[in-house]
Amino acid sequence: MLTIYWNISDLFNPDSRFSLLITVRFGNLEQIQLTTPIEKIHGSYEYRLTDSDYRCKKGILAYKIELIADGRVIDTWRHQLWVELIEFNEVSTNL
């Protein structure tokens, strides 16, 4: 389970639209992105990975959370094991 708490009282502007962009990486290296709106100055969000999903995905490996205000990232939190993935496109070689 991933539990996220926030308190944006120092950043709060009633004219701004806040949201969280949550990227979760699993033990099998799959990744998902979730977006959740922030409608209160403080609150929490829980992401649960249970039962067969937990076994298939091999648990939660790491996460990155970005606080978005009016379409731009204003803060980021990363799990200590988080690194950006380097993805390679398959290249066919005819040798």
Biopython code that builds the backbone (N, CA, C, O; Angstrom):
import numpy as np
from Bio.PDB.StructureBuilder import StructureBuilder

atoms = [
    (1, "MET", "N", (0.844, -1.172, 0.000)),
    (1, "MET", "CA", (0.000, 0.000, 0.000)),
    (1, "MET", "C", (0.888, 1.233, 0.000)),
    (1, "MET", "O", (1.901, 1.279, 0.699)),
    (2, "LEU", "N", (0.513, 2.208, -0.770)),
    (2, "LEU", "CA", (1.191, 3.492, -0.831)),
    (2, "LEU", "C", (0.224, 4.537, -0.292)),
    (2, "LEU", "O", (-0.869, 4.714, -0.831)),
    (3, "THR", "N", (0.625, 5.231, 0.775)),
    (3, "THR", "CA", (-0.226, 6.275, 1.362)),
    (3, "THR", "C", (0.475, 7.615, 1.206)),
    (3, "THR", "O", (1.637, 7.768, 1.583)),
    (4, "ILE", "N", (-0.237, 8.575, 0.652)),
    (4, "ILE", "CA", (0.312, 9.898, 0.384)),
    (4, "ILE", "C", (-0.483, 10.914, 1.206)),
    (4, "ILE", "O", (-1.712, 10.953, 1.149)),
    (5, "TYR", "N", (0.236, 11.728, 1.966)),
    (5, "TYR", "CA", (-0.373, 12.808, 2.738)),
    (5, "TYR", "C", (0.126, 14.138, 2.184)),
    (5, "TYR", "O", (1.278, 14.245, 1.765)),
    (6, "TRP", "N", (-0.728, 15.140, 2.182)),
    (6, "TRP", "CA", (-0.282, 16.464, 1.748)),
    (6, "TRP", "C", (-0.868, 17.546, 2.632)),
    (6, "TRP", "O", (-1.915, 17.380, 3.259)),
    (7, "ASN", "N", (-0.151, 18.664, 2.657)),
    (7, "ASN", "CA", (-0.597, 19.888, 3.306)),
    (7, "ASN", "C", (-0.045, 21.025, 2.450)),
    (7, "ASN", "O", (1.149, 21.319, 2.497)),
    (8, "ILE", "N", (-0.901, 21.651, 1.683)),
    (8, "ILE", "CA", (-0.453, 22.687, 0.752)),
    (8, "ILE", "C", (-0.884, 24.082, 1.212)),
    (8, "ILE", "O", (-1.089, 24.977, 0.392)),
    (9, "SER", "N", (-1.017, 24.257, 2.518)),
    (9, "SER", "CA", (-1.494, 25.545, 3.027)),
    (9, "SER", "C", (-0.575, 26.696, 2.626)),
    (9, "SER", "O", (-1.054, 27.805, 2.385)),
    (10, "ASP", "N", (0.750, 26.454, 2.550)),
    (10, "ASP", "CA", (1.679, 27.522, 2.158)),
    (10, "ASP", "C", (1.561, 27.866, 0.672)),
    (10, "ASP", "O", (1.899, 28.977, 0.265)),
    (11, "LEU", "N", (1.089, 26.928, -0.128)),
    (11, "LEU", "CA", (1.007, 27.112, -1.575)),
    (11, "LEU", "C", (-0.399, 27.439, -2.059)),
    (11, "LEU", "O", (-0.599, 27.807, -3.217)),
    (12, "PHE", "N", (-1.359, 27.304, -1.172)),
    (12, "PHE", "CA", (-2.760, 27.350, -1.594)),
    (12, "PHE", "C", (-3.143, 28.706, -2.164)),
    (12, "PHE", "O", (-2.857, 29.757, -1.590)),
    (13, "ASN", "N", (-3.797, 28.643, -3.307)),
    (13, "ASN", "CA", (-4.376, 29.804, -3.955)),
    (13, "ASN", "C", (-5.741, 29.339, -4.452)),
    (13, "ASN", "O", (-5.806, 28.394, -5.238)),
    (14, "PRO", "N", (-6.816, 29.960, -4.028)),
    (14, "PRO", "CA", (-8.149, 29.466, -4.409)),
    (14, "PRO", "C", (-8.397, 29.449, -5.917)),
    (14, "PRO", "O", (-9.302, 28.757, -6.382)),
    (15, "ASP", "N", (-7.605, 30.203, -6.687)),
    (15, "ASP", "CA", (-7.778, 30.233, -8.136)),
    (15, "ASP", "C", (-6.991, 29.134, -8.837)),
    (15, "ASP", "O", (-7.169, 28.933, -10.039)),
    (16, "SER", "N", (-6.120, 28.411, -8.118)),
    (16, "SER", "CA", (-5.292, 27.371, -8.718)),
    (16, "SER", "C", (-5.992, 26.019, -8.659)),
    (16, "SER", "O", (-6.808, 25.757, -7.775)),
    (17, "ARG", "N", (-5.654, 25.174, -9.617)),
    (17, "ARG", "CA", (-6.142, 23.794, -9.636)),
    (17, "ARG", "C", (-4.955, 22.890, -9.331)),
    (17, "ARG", "O", (-3.974, 22.871, -10.075)),
    (18, "PHE", "N", (-5.047, 22.141, -8.232)),
    (18, "PHE", "CA", (-3.972, 21.253, -7.798)),
    (18, "PHE", "C", (-4.335, 19.804, -8.082)),
    (18, "PHE", "O", (-5.503, 19.417, -8.043)),
    (19, "SER", "N", (-3.307, 19.012, -8.370)),
    (19, "SER", "CA", (-3.488, 17.571, -8.519)),
    (19, "SER", "C", (-2.174, 16.873, -8.221)),
    (19, "SER", "O", (-1.115, 17.498, -8.179)),
    (20, "LEU", "N", (-2.263, 15.567, -8.016)),
    (20, "LEU", "CA", (-1.079, 14.734, -7.837)),
    (20, "LEU", "C", (-0.943, 13.832, -9.044)),
    (20, "LEU", "O", (-1.915, 13.202, -9.461)),
    (21, "LEU", "N", (0.252, 13.759, -9.613)),
    (21, "LEU", "CA", (0.578, 12.788, -10.653)),
    (21, "LEU", "C", (1.454, 11.741, -9.970)),
    (21, "LEU", "O", (2.580, 12.026, -9.563)),
    (22, "ILE", "N", (0.923, 10.536, -9.854)),
    (22, "ILE", "CA", (1.577, 9.459, -9.112)),
    (22, "ILE", "C", (2.048, 8.407, -10.110)),
    (22, "ILE", "O", (1.253, 7.866, -10.879)),
    (23, "THR", "N", (3.335, 8.127, -10.090)),
    (23, "THR", "CA", (3.895, 7.070, -10.927)),
    (23, "THR", "C", (4.351, 5.955, -10.005)),
    (23, "THR", "O", (5.184, 6.171, -9.124)),
    (24, "VAL", "N", (3.805, 4.761, -10.207)),
    (24, "VAL", "CA", (4.133, 3.609, -9.371)),
    (24, "VAL", "C", (4.851, 2.589, -10.245)),
    (24, "VAL", "O", (4.358, 2.211, -11.308)),
    (25, "ARG", "N", (6.025, 2.148, -9.786)),
    (25, "ARG", "CA", (6.764, 1.093, -10.484)),
    (25, "ARG", "C", (6.698, -0.171, -9.642)),
    (25, "ARG", "O", (6.921, -0.145, -8.431)),
    (26, "PHE", "N", (6.388, -1.265, -10.301)),
    (26, "PHE", "CA", (6.236, -2.545, -9.625)),
    (26, "PHE", "C", (7.512, -3.375, -9.739)),
    (26, "PHE", "O", (8.414, -3.043, -10.509)),
    (27, "GLY", "N", (7.577, -4.447, -8.971)),
    (27, "GLY", "CA", (8.730, -5.331, -8.966)),
    (27, "GLY", "C", (9.000, -5.981, -10.311)),
    (27, "GLY", "O", (10.141, -6.340, -10.601)),
    (28, "ASN", "N", (7.969, -6.141, -11.142)),
    (28, "ASN", "CA", (8.162, -6.712, -12.475)),
    (28, "ASN", "C", (8.511, -5.634, -13.510)),
    (28, "ASN", "O", (8.536, -5.903, -14.711)),
    (29, "LEU", "N", (8.780, -4.406, -13.028)),
    (29, "LEU", "CA", (9.174, -3.228, -13.809)),
    (29, "LEU", "C", (8.059, -2.621, -14.648)),
    (29, "LEU", "O", (8.317, -1.726, -15.454)),
    (30, "GLU", "N", (6.819, -3.090, -14.478)),
    (30, "GLU", "CA", (5.680, -2.380, -15.071)),
    (30, "GLU", "C", (5.529, -1.060, -14.332)),
    (30, "GLU", "O", (5.956, -0.926, -13.185)),
    (31, "GLN", "N", (4.917, -0.086, -14.998)),
    (31, "GLN", "CA", (4.661, 1.213, -14.397)),
    (31, "GLN", "C", (3.251, 1.652, -14.710)),
    (31, "GLN", "O", (2.727, 1.365, -15.787)),
    (32, "ILE", "N", (2.633, 2.351, -13.769)),
    (32, "ILE", "CA", (1.346, 2.993, -14.031)),
    (32, "ILE", "C", (1.434, 4.442, -13.576)),
    (32, "ILE", "O", (2.237, 4.784, -12.709)),
    (33, "GLN", "N", (0.604, 5.286, -14.168)),
    (33, "GLN", "CA", (0.475, 6.675, -13.737)),
    (33, "GLN", "C", (-0.973, 6.930, -13.365)),
    (33, "GLN", "O", (-1.899, 6.564, -14.089)),
    (34, "LEU", "N", (-1.140, 7.564, -12.227)),
    (34, "LEU", "CA", (-2.462, 7.925, -11.726)),
    (34, "LEU", "C", (-2.482, 9.431, -11.490)),
    (34, "LEU", "O", (-1.479, 10.017, -11.082)),
    (35, "THR", "N", (-3.618, 10.047, -11.747)),
    (35, "THR", "CA", (-3.788, 11.463, -11.443)),
    (35, "THR", "C", (-4.977, 11.594, -10.513)),
    (35, "THR", "O", (-6.046, 11.035, -10.759)),
    (36, "THR", "N", (-4.772, 12.345, -9.440)),
    (36, "THR", "CA", (-5.883, 12.575, -8.516)),
    (36, "THR", "C", (-5.962, 14.067, -8.196)),
    (36, "THR", "O", (-4.951, 14.677, -7.849)),
    (37, "PRO", "N", (-7.137, 14.651, -8.307)),
    (37, "PRO", "CA", (-7.267, 16.082, -7.982)),
    (37, "PRO", "C", (-7.133, 16.316, -6.483)),
    (37, "PRO", "O", (-7.511, 15.469, -5.673)),
    (38, "ILE", "N", (-6.597, 17.461, -6.131)),
    (38, "ILE", "CA", (-6.518, 17.880, -4.731)),
    (38, "ILE", "C", (-7.568, 18.968, -4.546)),
    (38, "ILE", "O", (-7.496, 20.034, -5.156)),
    (39, "GLU", "N", (-8.532, 18.679, -3.703)),
    (39, "GLU", "CA", (-9.630, 19.624, -3.503)),
    (39, "GLU", "C", (-9.624, 20.242, -2.114)),
    (39, "GLU", "O", (-10.434, 21.118, -1.813)),
    (40, "LYS", "N", (-8.694, 19.776, -1.259)),
    (40, "LYS", "CA", (-8.582, 20.302, 0.111)),
    (40, "LYS", "C", (-7.139, 20.708, 0.368)),
    (40, "LYS", "O", (-6.222, 20.203, -0.279)),
    (41, "ILE", "N", (-6.941, 21.612, 1.303)),
    (41, "ILE", "CA", (-5.594, 22.073, 1.649)),
    (41, "ILE", "C", (-4.745, 20.927, 2.200)),
    (41, "ILE", "O", (-3.540, 20.875, 1.954)),
    (42, "HIS", "N", (-5.359, 20.026, 2.930)),
    (42, "HIS", "CA", (-4.634, 18.863, 3.435)),
    (42, "HIS", "C", (-5.510, 17.628, 3.276)),
    (42, "HIS", "O", (-6.739, 17.704, 3.294)),
    (43, "GLY", "N", (-4.849, 16.502, 3.122)),
    (43, "GLY", "CA", (-5.598, 15.268, 2.936)),
    (43, "GLY", "C", (-4.666, 14.104, 2.684)),
    (43, "GLY", "O", (-3.462, 14.189, 2.924)),
    (44, "SER", "N", (-5.242, 13.009, 2.195)),
    (44, "SER", "CA", (-4.443, 11.814, 1.927)),
    (44, "SER", "C", (-5.055, 11.039, 0.760)),
    (44, "SER", "O", (-6.214, 11.230, 0.394)),
    (45, "TYR", "N", (-4.230, 10.160, 0.193)),
    (45, "TYR", "CA", (-4.643, 9.285, -0.900)),
    (45, "TYR", "C", (-3.963, 7.942, -0.679)),
    (45, "TYR", "O", (-2.785, 7.894, -0.324)),
    (46, "GLU", "N", (-4.691, 6.856, -0.886)),
    (46, "GLU", "CA", (-4.120, 5.519, -0.736)),
    (46, "GLU", "C", (-4.212, 4.763, -2.049)),
    (46, "GLU", "O", (-5.252, 4.747, -2.708)),
    (47, "TYR", "N", (-3.094, 4.132, -2.415)),
    (47, "TYR", "CA", (-3.075, 3.212, -3.547)),
    (47, "TYR", "C", (-2.804, 1.834, -2.967)),
    (47, "TYR", "O", (-1.808, 1.634, -2.271)),
    (48, "ARG", "N", (-3.685, 0.885, -3.250)),
    (48, "ARG", "CA", (-3.539, -0.480, -2.718)),
    (48, "ARG", "C", (-3.288, -1.464, -3.857)),
    (48, "ARG", "O", (-3.949, -1.433, -4.895)),
    (49, "LEU", "N", (-2.326, -2.322, -3.630)),
    (49, "LEU", "CA", (-2.025, -3.410, -4.549)),
    (49, "LEU", "C", (-2.211, -4.687, -3.747)),
    (49, "LEU", "O", (-1.425, -4.975, -2.845)),
    (50, "THR", "N", (-3.243, -5.451, -4.069)),
    (50, "THR", "CA", (-3.599, -6.584, -3.215)),
    (50, "THR", "C", (-3.719, -7.887, -3.995)),
    (50, "THR", "O", (-3.855, -7.902, -5.219)),
    (51, "ASP", "N", (-3.664, -8.965, -3.246)),
    (51, "ASP", "CA", (-3.954, -10.320, -3.708)),
    (51, "ASP", "C", (-3.216, -10.690, -4.994)),
    (51, "ASP", "O", (-1.989, -10.608, -5.053)),
    (52, "SER", "N", (-3.963, -11.097, -6.026)),
    (52, "SER", "CA", (-3.324, -11.602, -7.243)),
    (52, "SER", "C", (-2.561, -10.493, -7.976)),
    (52, "SER", "O", (-1.532, -10.768, -8.592)),
    (53, "ASP", "N", (-3.046, -9.245, -7.921)),
    (53, "ASP", "CA", (-2.297, -8.144, -8.535)),
    (53, "ASP", "C", (-0.926, -7.997, -7.880)),
    (53, "ASP", "O", (0.074, -7.770, -8.562)),
    (54, "TYR", "N", (-0.886, -8.128, -6.556)),
    (54, "TYR", "CA", (0.383, -8.024, -5.830)),
    (54, "TYR", "C", (1.347, -9.123, -6.283)),
    (54, "TYR", "O", (2.524, -8.867, -6.534)),
    (55, "ARG", "N", (0.832, -10.335, -6.380)),
    (55, "ARG", "CA", (1.687, -11.459, -6.795)),
    (55, "ARG", "C", (2.151, -11.307, -8.241)),
    (55, "ARG", "O", (3.327, -11.521, -8.534)),
    (56, "CYS", "N", (1.262, -10.947, -9.133)),
    (56, "CYS", "CA", (1.614, -10.810, -10.555)),
    (56, "CYS", "C", (2.610, -9.668, -10.794)),
    (56, "CYS", "O", (3.529, -9.792, -11.604)),
    (57, "LYS", "N", (2.417, -8.578, -10.089)),
    (57, "LYS", "CA", (3.264, -7.403, -10.294)),
    (57, "LYS", "C", (4.507, -7.407, -9.403)),
    (57, "LYS", "O", (5.382, -6.553, -9.550)),
    (58, "LYS", "N", (4.584, -8.368, -8.481)),
    (58, "LYS", "CA", (5.723, -8.531, -7.570)),
    (58, "LYS", "C", (5.892, -7.330, -6.623)),
    (58, "LYS", "O", (7.011, -6.925, -6.310)),
    (59, "GLY", "N", (4.769, -6.778, -6.181)),
    (59, "GLY", "CA", (4.787, -5.703, -5.191)),
    (59, "GLY", "C", (5.137, -4.349, -5.784)),
    (59, "GLY", "O", (5.353, -4.214, -6.989)),
    (60, "ILE", "N", (5.186, -3.345, -4.906)),
    (60, "ILE", "CA", (5.555, -1.989, -5.297)),
    (60, "ILE", "C", (7.053, -1.835, -5.077)),
    (60, "ILE", "O", (7.550, -2.060, -3.974)),
    (61, "LEU", "N", (7.768, -1.453, -6.124)),
    (61, "LEU", "CA", (9.212, -1.288, -6.040)),
    (61, "LEU", "C", (9.584, 0.144, -5.652)),
    (61, "LEU", "O", (10.408, 0.350, -4.761)),
    (62, "ALA", "N", (8.984, 1.128, -6.312)),
    (62, "ALA", "CA", (9.315, 2.533, -6.055)),
    (62, "ALA", "C", (8.181, 3.402, -6.593)),
    (62, "ALA", "O", (7.281, 2.914, -7.276)),
    (63, "TYR", "N", (8.237, 4.693, -6.277)),
    (63, "TYR", "CA", (7.207, 5.614, -6.743)),
    (63, "TYR", "C", (7.777, 7.010, -6.880)),
    (63, "TYR", "O", (8.813, 7.339, -6.302)),
    (64, "LYS", "N", (7.077, 7.828, -7.661)),
    (64, "LYS", "CA", (7.386, 9.252, -7.789)),
    (64, "LYS", "C", (6.055, 9.989, -7.737)),
    (64, "LYS", "O", (5.084, 9.578, -8.373)),
    (65, "ILE", "N", (6.014, 11.068, -6.986)),
    (65, "ILE", "CA", (4.784, 11.849, -6.844)),
    (65, "ILE", "C", (5.098, 13.294, -7.211)),
    (65, "ILE", "O", (6.031, 13.896, -6.680)),
    (66, "GLU", "N", (4.307, 13.836, -8.122)),
    (66, "GLU", "CA", (4.497, 15.223, -8.543)),
    (66, "GLU", "C", (3.260, 16.031, -8.167)),
    (66, "GLU", "O", (2.133, 15.627, -8.450)),
    (67, "LEU", "N", (3.482, 17.168, -7.530)),
    (67, "LEU", "CA", (2.405, 18.096, -7.204)),
    (67, "LEU", "C", (2.279, 19.059, -8.374)),
    (67, "LEU", "O", (3.224, 19.764, -8.728)),
    (68, "ILE", "N", (1.090, 19.074, -8.967)),
    (68, "ILE", "CA", (0.822, 19.884, -10.152)),
    (68, "ILE", "C", (-0.106, 21.029, -9.756)),
    (68, "ILE", "O", (-1.111, 20.821, -9.075)),
    (69, "ALA", "N", (0.238, 22.229, -10.187)),
    (69, "ALA", "CA", (-0.637, 23.387, -9.985)),
    (69, "ALA", "C", (-0.794, 24.082, -11.329)),
    (69, "ALA", "O", (0.185, 24.517, -11.935)),
    (70, "ASP", "N", (-2.013, 24.179, -11.777)),
    (70, "ASP", "CA", (-2.318, 24.835, -13.054)),
    (70, "ASP", "C", (-1.478, 24.291, -14.197)),
    (70, "ASP", "O", (-1.002, 25.050, -15.040)),
    (71, "GLY", "N", (-1.296, 22.976, -14.226)),
    (71, "GLY", "CA", (-0.625, 22.329, -15.336)),
    (71, "GLY", "C", (0.891, 22.267, -15.264)),
    (71, "GLY", "O", (1.522, 21.745, -16.183)),
    (72, "ARG", "N", (1.498, 22.785, -14.197)),
    (72, "ARG", "CA", (2.954, 22.690, -14.098)),
    (72, "ARG", "C", (3.379, 22.067, -12.779)),
    (72, "ARG", "O", (2.718, 22.238, -11.755)),
    (73, "VAL", "N", (4.489, 21.344, -12.818)),
    (73, "VAL", "CA", (5.010, 20.657, -11.633)),
    (73, "VAL", "C", (5.618, 21.697, -10.698)),
    (73, "VAL", "O", (6.492, 22.470, -11.091)),
    (74, "ILE", "N", (5.139, 21.703, -9.447)),
    (74, "ILE", "CA", (5.704, 22.649, -8.486)),
    (74, "ILE", "C", (6.503, 21.962, -7.373)),
    (74, "ILE", "O", (7.251, 22.618, -6.649)),
    (75, "ASP", "N", (6.344, 20.640, -7.239)),
    (75, "ASP", "CA", (7.151, 19.897, -6.273)),
    (75, "ASP", "C", (7.114, 18.416, -6.639)),
    (75, "ASP", "O", (6.159, 17.938, -7.250)),
    (76, "THR", "N", (8.175, 17.697, -6.252)),
    (76, "THR", "CA", (8.292, 16.271, -6.563)),
    (76, "THR", "C", (8.850, 15.541, -5.361)),
    (76, "THR", "O", (9.764, 16.027, -4.695)),
    (77, "TRP", "N", (8.290, 14.365, -5.086)),
    (77, "TRP", "CA", (8.815, 13.468, -4.054)),
    (77, "TRP", "C", (9.114, 12.143, -4.730)),
    (77, "TRP", "O", (8.332, 11.658, -5.547)),
    (78, "ARG", "N", (10.256, 11.563, -4.380)),
    (78, "ARG", "CA", (10.649, 10.287, -4.967)),
    (78, "ARG", "C", (11.007, 9.296, -3.876)),
    (78, "ARG", "O", (11.626, 9.648, -2.872)),
    (79, "HIS", "N", (10.609, 8.056, -4.091)),
    (79, "HIS", "CA", (11.069, 6.964, -3.239)),
    (79, "HIS", "C", (12.583, 6.896, -3.384)),
    (79, "HIS", "O", (13.114, 7.200, -4.453)),
    (80, "GLN", "N", (13.284, 6.504, -2.327)),
    (80, "GLN", "CA", (14.752, 6.526, -2.375)),
    (80, "GLN", "C", (15.336, 5.592, -3.428)),
    (80, "GLN", "O", (16.489, 5.771, -3.820)),
    (81, "LEU", "N", (14.583, 4.604, -3.896)),
    (81, "LEU", "CA", (15.065, 3.717, -4.956)),
    (81, "LEU", "C", (14.617, 4.150, -6.353)),
    (81, "LEU", "O", (14.909, 3.472, -7.338)),
    (82, "TRP", "N", (13.904, 5.287, -6.439)),
    (82, "TRP", "CA", (13.381, 5.723, -7.731)),
    (82, "TRP", "C", (14.524, 6.178, -8.637)),
    (82, "TRP", "O", (15.385, 6.956, -8.226)),
    (83, "VAL", "N", (14.519, 5.684, -9.867)),
    (83, "VAL", "CA", (15.370, 6.185, -10.943)),
    (83, "VAL", "C", (14.525, 6.181, -12.204)),
    (83, "VAL", "O", (13.623, 5.357, -12.354)),
    (84, "GLU", "N", (14.819, 7.101, -13.107)),
    (84, "GLU", "CA", (14.108, 7.099, -14.375)),
    (84, "GLU", "C", (14.565, 5.878, -15.169)),
    (84, "GLU", "O", (15.757, 5.569, -15.202)),
    (85, "LEU", "N", (13.632, 5.189, -15.804)),
    (85, "LEU", "CA", (13.967, 4.023, -16.603)),
    (85, "LEU", "C", (14.577, 4.457, -17.934)),
    (85, "LEU", "O", (14.159, 5.445, -18.538)),
    (86, "ILE", "N", (15.550, 3.711, -18.363)),
    (86, "ILE", "CA", (16.102, 3.905, -19.699)),
    (86, "ILE", "C", (15.499, 2.812, -20.564)),
    (86, "ILE", "O", (15.719, 1.623, -20.334)),
    (87, "GLU", "N", (14.743, 3.229, -21.552)),
    (87, "GLU", "CA", (14.077, 2.259, -22.411)),
    (87, "GLU", "C", (14.764, 2.217, -23.765)),
    (87, "GLU", "O", (15.124, 3.249, -24.331)),
    (88, "PHE", "N", (14.939, 1.005, -24.271)),
    (88, "PHE", "CA", (15.559, 0.789, -25.564)),
    (88, "PHE", "C", (14.509, 0.277, -26.540)),
    (88, "PHE", "O", (13.699, -0.585, -26.200)),
    (89, "ASN", "N", (14.529, 0.806, -27.731)),
    (89, "ASN", "CA", (13.682, 0.276, -28.783)),
    (89, "ASN", "C", (14.385, -0.929, -29.381)),
    (89, "ASN", "O", (15.606, -0.936, -29.534)),
    (90, "GLU", "N", (13.609, -1.943, -29.717)),
    (90, "GLU", "CA", (14.208, -3.115, -30.348)),
    (90, "GLU", "C", (14.704, -2.740, -31.729)),
    (90, "GLU", "O", (13.984, -2.139, -32.527)),
    (91, "VAL", "N", (15.927, -3.099, -31.990)),
    (91, "VAL", "CA", (16.516, -2.820, -33.296)),
    (91, "VAL", "C", (16.832, -4.163, -33.945)),
    (91, "VAL", "O", (17.538, -4.991, -33.369)),
    (92, "SER", "N", (16.318, -4.362, -35.115)),
    (92, "SER", "CA", (16.633, -5.617, -35.784)),
    (92, "SER", "C", (17.915, -5.447, -36.566)),
    (92, "SER", "O", (18.096, -4.474, -37.298)),
    (93, "THR", "N", (18.782, -6.391, -36.401)),
    (93, "THR", "CA", (20.037, -6.354, -37.130)),
    (93, "THR", "C", (20.139, -7.587, -37.994)),
    (93, "THR", "O", (19.896, -8.705, -37.539)),
    (94, "ASN", "N", (20.484, -7.383, -39.185)),
    (94, "ASN", "CA", (20.679, -8.503, -40.116)),
    (94, "ASN", "C", (22.166, -8.672, -40.322)),
    (94, "ASN", "O", (22.781, -7.989, -41.140)),
    (95, "LEU", "N", (22.723, -9.577, -39.578)),
    (95, "LEU", "CA", (24.158, -9.808, -39.688)),
    (95, "LEU", "C", (24.448, -10.973, -40.587)),
    (95, "LEU", "O", (25.612, -11.315, -40.799)),
]
sb = StructureBuilder()
sb.init_structure("model")
sb.init_model(0)
sb.init_chain("A")
sb.init_seg("    ")
for serial, (resi, resn, name, xyz) in enumerate(atoms, 1):
    if name == "N":
        sb.init_residue(resn, " ", resi, " ")
    sb.init_atom(name, np.array(xyz, "f"), 0.0, 1.0, " ", f" {name:<3s}", serial, name[0])
structure = sb.get_structure()
